[in-house]
Amino acid sequence: LLYMNNQGMLNKGDIVIVLGDAGLNYDNGRLDYGRKTLVSSLPCEVFCIHGNHERRPHTVNGYEMTDYHGGKVWAQAEYPNIFFAKDGEIYDFAGLSCIVIGGAYSVDKFYRLHLFSVKGNRLAVPELN
């Protein structure tokens, strides 16, 4: 995104869609703050579909539900151009409708659970937790 912005390829009104593991809700700490601050400085909106290697927005302090392109999203007031899709919502982008179902089963789940002491809140299907 930074490269695209430096090349003048991102403008106000553009929407960048990140298909999983955006890296913005990973550790709920300084790194997330730094990345979100950097992304929020871009002129475009960033619409993220959560992946299986990041925290769900509803588990991170400061997120509120709001309306966005016909569906509900999670957003933080301090980062007004970053949005996280809510699973099962239908969004409209330029007349095209899409449903969002983020995350997946991770083949390295147990490695990550052991290494990072990750809580089991990263899988879209509760039965797999």
N, C-alpha and C positions, 0 to 999 in steps of 0.2 A: 504494500500500500504506500509506503514511503517513497519508493522508487516511482510509482505511478504519479504520486502527488508532485514530486520534484520535476517530473517530465511534463507537468501541466495537464495530465490526463484525468484528474479528478476535479469536479466542479460542484458548486452548490446545486442541489437538486438531483445529483447522482445518488444511486443506492448501490452499495457493494454488499453482496450476499456471501456470507462466510458459511460454508457447509461443514460445520463441525470443528471442534477443537480450536476455537479462536484464540485460546491462550489468555483470555481476559478474566477468567474466573478460575484460575488454576489453584493458587495457594492461599487466596484470601488475605494477601499480605502486600508488602512493598512492591514486589514485582508486578502484581496485578494493578496496583495503583499507578505505577509508572507506565505500563502498557496502555491502560485506559486513558491516562492523561495525554499520551502521545496520539492515540487514535482519535480522541475527542478534539484534537487540534486540526484535524483534516476537514476540508470543506464539505465532504459528502456525508451521507448517513451510512451506518454500518449495521446491517441486519444479520444477526448471528443465529444459526441453528446449532444447538448444543451438541457436542460430541460426547464420546464415552470416556474422555480423559480430562474432564473439567467438572467443576461443581455446578449444580443446577442453580440458576439465579435465585430461586425462592429460598435457598439455603444460605445466601450471602446477604449480609446486612445492607440496608439502603435501597433495595430494589422495591419498586412499586409497580402494580399492574396498570397499564394504560392502553388506549386504543391506537392502532397503527394499521393503515391500509386494510381496513375491514376486519381485523382480528385483534386479539389481545396480545400484548407483549410485556416483558419485564424491562424496566428502565430505571436508571439512577439519575436523579436531578442534576448531579454534578457532571454527568457525561451525557449531554442532551442529544447527541447524534448516534449513540450506541444503543441498540435494541436487541433483546434476546427473545426469539419466538417462543410461544407456548405450544407444547405438543397438542396436536389435534385441531389447532386453529386453522382457518382458511383465510389466506391473504390474497389481495388483489394488487398485482403490479402491472400497470399499463394495460389493463383489460384482461390479463391472464391470471387465472386463479390457481393457487397451489395450497396443498395441505402440508403441514409440517409434522414430521415424526422424527425427532432427533435421537442421537445415541445409538448404541449397538452393543452387542455382547463383545467383550474384549477378550481375546485369546490369552492375554497376559494379565487378566484380572487378579489372579492369586499372587502373582509376582508383585504387582503394584500394591495390593493390599498389605503384603508383608513389608515391602520396602518403604512405602510412604504412609503406612497406617491410615489408608484412605477409608472413610466411612462408605458404606454400601449405597450411596445415593447417586451414583453416576449412570446407572443402567435405566433405559427407558421402560423395560419390562420388569415389574417388581418381582415376579417369580424367579428371575435370574439372579437376584441379589443374595 
